[in-house]
Structures are given as structure tokens and as C-alpha cells.
Amino acid sequence: MNLRYALGEVREHGTDREWWRKRFLTHVVGRYFERFPPAGRTRVVDRDWDTLLLLDACRYDLFEAALADHPLPGELSMRRSMESGTPGYLAENFAGGTFHDVVYVTANPYVNTELPAGTFHEVVPVWRGGWDEELATVLPETVAEAAREAAAAHPDKRLVVHFNQPHTPFVGEERIEGRGMANLRAKAVGEGRATDARTPFERLGAGELDRETVRRAYRSNLDRVLPVVESLMAEFEGLTAVTSDHGNALGERAWPFPVRVYGHPLGVLVPALLEVPWLVHQNGQRRETRAEPPVSTERDRSDGVDEETRARLRDLGYAE
């Protein structure tokens, strides 16, 4: 470690409690879980499905409670994800493999930046053409339309549909300002000044917001996507699974450490971040699928991480 750099960081952030929390989670808690990973984690690629509807950052208890207002068909259980963030989910499930019977429709840029070209038969990067500039995300309806087009074009392929919701930014009826809104993108691409802001979960950790306020907005963001999920479950034939890549922590402690966790720091493998829904429902006959050589589409993978991609990841609250 560069000592001068480290001292500079401490001088700049030394009074910021959240900065210290993040460093402790990364350098102490994350390394603990590398050595002592929790048992019972499962890969989605080892489970049976024709269509995988993936809700980004959806914890199990939030999803279970939402079913009272959105009674989706199927059987619900809880599974433990492999990781606590999208890059880890992608690495643990797909890195080093080839899934040429899968078309991956994604609102999340990490699918393009974290995996090599040719991992899937095709990647449909909805986050490029379907980006909502005002809300700084991809809306569920936009993802669903791309999924329908992909299903029609590839009836003999399995389908992954990766929604952004309920991940920030919160675009449901309950909204909270913070990182994940468009001002961060403006700053990233040099379109005028914009103030740095914390995510709603970071604001919770800093004491700026209370847990119930954040949870209501988080739930509202899930409510925003579930009607779209229900419509796809009714339309797509075969075995559909609804799940998530990871959860979000609302102040649960990182046992065996006393520090509280907010959001979803990578490598912090606590139950709030690993316990996600697994809802399965079969609609009609199973699809007959086959693997074929990958389709090369324009910019289906970033050549490195360009500034546009960085900006959109910042808009989603992933990058500082």
C-alpha cells in the first residue's frame, strides 16, 4: 500500500463514519468471509429453469411480504445467493463457463463489463438503448419489451431477464433522493456541476434517514416491477424462476463483527445480503432448448469500461 496515498485518504475522510465503515467491511469483514464462507449458497446455473427473471438487490423477506399485494403464481422458497453484489453474482455463476443456450437480457451494465464476449448465445444490453435519462435507470416495461423480442427471436433458448429494480434509484411511488439519481451521471460526464450524494442506504447508515423510510421506498421500488414480472410469467411458456442476485442490508450486523451493514458491499456474506427469493412456476410445456454459437452484436461487451458505462453504473449507485 502507498503510505502517502493512505495518509491522504485518512486526512480527507477521517471524520466520515461511513468511510471508516466501508473500509472495515472491505478489509476486515470481506477477508473474513473469504476464509470462512457461509454454507448453503447455490448457483442459479445449477438449478432448473427455462426463464430466469432476476430482480436486482431483492432480499427474501421484502419479496415475501410483497406477495400479499402481488400474488404471483408458483411456489416460493428461500435460497442463498453466492455473493452480495452483482459482480460477484456474475463471477460465481458464469465466469469461466459458456452458456450458449442462454440469451441474457439486461438492464445492468455489469453483465457486459464483467463477463467476456461469448459467455452467452447473446447479450441484449437494454441499459444502452433503453436508458431513461430523467430517472437514471431502465424501467421494467422497457426490459420486458426487450425480453419479449428476445423470446420471439430465440424460441429454442433459455432466457435470463435482469431487471434493475428494486435496486436504487427508487422510481416507485416512494422516492428518496441520493446517489443513483441523474445528478451523478451529469457529474461523471462533465455536464455541469453536481453535488456528491450518498445512496439511500448510506444515508440510513449516516443517520440522515430512518429505517422505515428507506424500507418503504425499497418496497415501493419492488412494487414497481412486480406487475411486469407477473405479465411475463403469464406470457412465457415453460418453467419460470423469479429470483435475485443479492439483497440489501438495512443495518443488520456483520456477525461475528459488531459493525452494521447498509446496502450491499461486495464480499460481505451476511444473511440479509445472501437470502433471496426463489419462486418457480410452470406455464404450459417446457421449452426444448439447444446451444448454438454466440451471436456477436454491436457493443455487446464494453472494450474496457468506457465513460458512458461508468456514468450509468454511478447512476445506479454502484460506483463512487
C-alpha positions in Angstrom: 0.0 0.0 0.0 1.2 3.5 -0.8 1.6 5.2 2.6 1.3 8.7 1.2 -1.9 7.8 -0.6 -3.3 6.1 2.6 -2.4 9.1 4.7 -4.1 11.4 2.2 -7.2 9.3 2.3 -7.3 9.4 6.1 -6.9 13.2 6.0 -9.7 13.6 3.5 -12.2 11.2 5.0 -11.0 10.6 8.6 -14.1 12.2 10.2 -16.5 10.4 7.9 -18.0 7.5 9.8 -19.4 5.8 6.7 -15.9 5.9 5.0 -14.5 4.1 8.0 -17.4 1.6 8.0 -16.8 0.8 4.3 -13.0 0.3 4.8 -13.6 -2.1 7.8 -16.2 -4.1 5.8 -13.8 -4.4 2.8 -10.5 -5.0 4.6 -11.7 -7.0 7.6 -15.2 -8.4 7.2 -14.7 -9.2 3.5 -11.4 -11.1 4.1 -13.0 -13.0 7.0 -15.7 -14.3 4.7 -13.1 -15.2 2.1 -11.6 -17.5 4.6 -14.9 -18.7 6.3 -17.6 -18.5 3.6 -21.1 -19.4 4.8 -22.7 -22.7 3.9 -25.8 -23.3 1.8 -25.1 -21.0 -1.1 -26.3 -22.1 -4.5 -25.7 -21.1 -8.1 -28.6 -20.3 -10.3 -26.9 -22.1 -13.2 -27.2 -25.3 -11.2 -31.0 -25.0 -10.9 -33.7 -25.9 -13.4 -35.4 -23.1 -15.3 -36.3 -22.1 -18.8 -36.7 -18.4 -18.0 -34.9 -16.6 -15.1 -36.5 -13.3 -14.0 -33.9 -11.6 -11.9 -34.8 -8.7 -9.6 -31.6 -6.8 -8.7 -30.9 -6.4 -5.0 -34.1 -8.0 -3.8 -33.9 -9.6 -0.3 -36.2 -12.5 0.6 -38.3 -11.0 3.3 -39.1 -8.0 1.2 -40.3 -10.2 -1.7 -42.3 -12.5 0.6 -44.1 -9.5 2.1 -44.9 -8.1 -1.3 -46.7 -11.2 -2.4 -49.6 -10.2 -0.2 -50.3 -7.4 -2.7 -48.9 -9.1 -5.8 -49.9 -12.8 -5.6 -47.7 -14.2 -8.2 -48.3 -17.8 -9.2 -45.9 -20.5 -8.1 -44.1 -22.0 -5.2 -41.8 -19.7 -3.1 -38.7 -20.8 -1.2 -35.6 -19.0 0.0 -32.2 -19.7 -1.5 -28.8 -18.3 -0.5 -27.0 -16.5 -3.3 -23.3 -16.9 -3.9 -22.4 -13.2 -3.4 -23.5 -9.9 -2.0 -23.2 -7.8 -5.2 -23.8 -8.1 -8.9 -20.1 -8.5 -10.0 -19.8 -11.4 -7.5 -23.0 -13.0 -8.6 -21.9 -12.9 -12.3 -18.4 -14.2 -11.4 -19.7 -17.1 -9.3 -22.4 -18.2 -11.7 -21.0 -17.6 -15.2 -17.3 -16.7 -15.2 -15.2 -19.3 -17.0 -18.2 -21.0 -18.4 -20.1 -21.0 -21.7 -23.9 -20.8 -21.8 -24.7 -20.9 -25.5 -28.3 -22.0 -24.8 -28.9 -18.7 -22.9 -29.9 -15.3 -24.1 -29.3 -12.7 -21.4 -31.4 -9.5 -21.5 -30.0 -7.0 -19.0 -30.7 -3.6 -17.6 -27.5 -3.8 -15.6 -24.2 -2.8 -17.3 -22.1 -5.2 -15.3 -23.3 -8.1 -17.4 -21.3 -6.5 -20.3 -18.3 -5.3 -18.4 -17.7 -8.3 -16.1 -18.0 -11.2 -18.4 -16.2 -12.0 -21.7 -17.9 -11.9 -25.0 -19.2 -15.4 -25.9 -20.3 -16.3 -22.5 -23.9 -16.5 -23.7 -25.5 -17.1 -27.0 -26.4 -13.4 -27.0 -26.5 -10.5 -24.6 -29.2 -7.9 -25.1 -27.8 -4.7 -23.4 -31.1 -2.8 -22.7 -29.1 -0.4 -20.5 -27.7 1.2 -23.6 -30.7 1.9 -25.9 -33.4 1.7 -23.2 -31.9 4.1 -20.6 -34.2 6.6 -19.0 -32.2 9.8 -18.8 -34.5 11.5 -16.3 -34.8 8.6 -13.9 -31.3 7.4 -14.4 -32.2 3.7 -14.8 -34.0 1.3 -17.1 -37.7 0.9 -16.4 -39.3 -2.5 -16.0 -41.5 -2.1 -19.0 -38.5 -1.4 -21.3 -36.8 -4.6 -20.1 -39.9 -6.6 -20.5 -40.4 -5.5 -24.1 -36.8 -6.4 -24.9 -37.4 -9.8 -23.2 -40.5 -10.4 -25.4 -38.5 -9.6 -28.5 -35.7 -11.9 -27.4 -38.1 -14.8 -26.6 -39.7 -14.4 -30.1 -36.4 -14.3 -31.8 -34.9 -17.3 -29.9 -37.7 -19.7 -29.0 -35.1 -22.5 -28.5 -33.1 -20.7 -25.9 -33.3 -20.2 -22.2 -33.8 -16.6 -21.2 -32.3 -14.5 -18.3 -34.2 -11.2 -17.8 -32.2 -8.9 -15.5 -34.3 -6.0 -14.1 -32.7 -3.1 -12.2 -35.5 -2.8 -9.7 -35.7 -2.9 -6.7 -32.1 -1.7 -6.8 -31.7 2.1 -6.5 -32.6 4.6 -7.8 -36.1 4.3 -6.3 -38.6 5.0 -9.0 -41.8 3.8 -7.3 -44.4 5.9 -5.6 -42.0 6.4 -2.6 -38.8 8.1 -3.7 -35.6 9.2 -1.9 -33.0 11.4 -3.4 -29.4 10.3 -3.2 -26.7 8.7 -5.3 -28.4 6.8 -8.0 -30.2 9.8 -9.4 -29.2 11.6 -12.6 -27.1 14.3 -11.0 -24.3 11.7 -10.6 -24.3 11.0 -14.3 -24.1 14.7 -15.1 -21.0 15.0 -12.9 -19.4 11.9 -14.4 -19.7 13.1 -18.0 -18.9 16.7 -17.3 -22.3 18.1 -17.9 -22.1 20.8 -15.3 -21.6 20.7 -11.5 -23.4 18.1 -9.4 -23.1 17.5 -5.7 -21.9 14.2 -4.4 -24.6 12.3 -2.7 -25.0 9.1 -0.7 -27.3 6.3 -1.6 -30.4 6.0 0.5 -28.8 3.1 2.3 -25.7 5.1 3.0 -27.9 8.0 4.3 -29.6 5.5 6.6 -26.2 4.4 7.9 -25.2 8.1 8.4 -28.4 8.7 10.4 -29.9 11.0 7.8 -32.9 8.7 7.2 -34.7 6.2 9.4 -35.0 2.5 8.6 -38.8 2.6 7.9 -38.5 5.4 5.4 -35.8 3.6 3.4 -37.7 0.3 3.6 -40.9 1.9 2.3 -39.1 3.3 -0.7 -37.3 0.0 -1.2 -40.6 -1.9 -1.1 -42.2 0.7 -3.5 -39.4 0.0 -6.0 -40.2 -3.7 -5.8 -43.9 -2.9 -6.3 -42.9 -1.0 -9.4 -41.5 -4.1 -11.1 -43.7 -7.0 -9.9 -46.7 -6.3 -12.2 -44.3 -6.6 -15.1 -42.9 -9.8 -13.7 -46.4 -11.2 -13.4 -47.2 -10.4 -17.0 -44.1 -12.2 -18.3 -44.8 -15.2 -16.1 -48.2 -15.4 -17.8 -46.8 -15.0 -21.3 -43.7 -17.2 -21.3 -44.1 -20.9 -21.6 -42.0 -23.3 -19.7 -40.5 -23.2 -16.2 -40.0 -19.7 -14.9 -38.0 -18.8 -11.8 -38.1 -15.4 -10.1 -35.0 -14.7 -8.0 -32.3 -12.1 -7.2 -28.6 -11.7 -7.4 -28.3 -10.4 -3.8 -30.2 -8.5 -1.1 -29.8 -5.1 0.6 -28.8 -4.6 4.3 -30.8 -2.2 6.5 -28.4 -2.1 9.4 -28.0 -5.8 10.2 -24.7 -6.6 12.0 -21.9 -8.4 10.1 -21.7 -11.2 12.6 -19.2 -12.1 14.2 -18.3 -8.4 14.0 -20.4 -5.6 15.7 -20.3 -3.3 12.7 -23.7 -2.7 10.9 -24.1 -3.1 7.2 -26.0 -0.9 4.8 -26.6 -1.5 1.1 -24.8 -4.4 -0.4 -21.0 -4.2 -0.1 -19.3 -6.9 -2.2 -17.9 -9.8 -0.2 -19.9 -9.2 2.9 -21.7 -12.5 3.1 -24.4 -11.8 5.7 -27.9 -13.3 5.6 -29.5 -10.0 4.7 -27.4 -10.0 1.5 -27.5 -13.7 0.6 -31.1 -14.7 1.3 -33.1 -14.1 -1.8 -36.4 -15.4 -3.2 -36.7 -18.5 -5.4 -40.3 -18.6 -6.9 -40.9 -21.2 -9.6 -44.0 -21.6 -11.8 -44.6 -23.8 -14.9 -46.8 -22.4 -17.6 -47.6 -24.9 -20.3 -45.0 -27.2 -21.8 -41.3 -26.9 -21.1 -39.2 -25.4 -23.9 -36.9 -27.5 -25.9 -33.6 -25.6 -25.9 -30.3 -26.1 -27.7 -26.9 -24.4 -27.6 -25.6 -22.6 -30.7 -22.5 -20.5 -31.4 -22.7 -17.0 -29.9 -24.2 -14.1 -31.8 -21.9 -11.0 -32.0 -24.0 -7.9 -31.5 -22.8 -4.3 -31.6 -21.1 -3.4 -28.3 -22.5 -6.5 -26.6 -19.4 -6.1 -24.4 -17.6 -2.9 -23.5 -14.0 -2.7 -24.6 -12.9 -1.9 -21.1 -15.3 0.2 -19.1 -16.0 3.4 -21.1 -17.1 6.7 -19.5 -20.7 6.1 -20.6 -20.8 2.8 -18.8 -19.1 4.2 -15.7 -21.7 7.0 -15.7 -24.6 4.6 -15.8 -23.1 2.5 -13.1 -22.8 5.6 -11.0 -26.4 6.5 -11.7 -27.4 3.1 -10.4 -25.4 3.7 -7.2 -22.7 1.1 -7.8 -19.7 3.3 -8.1 -18.4 6.3 -6.1 
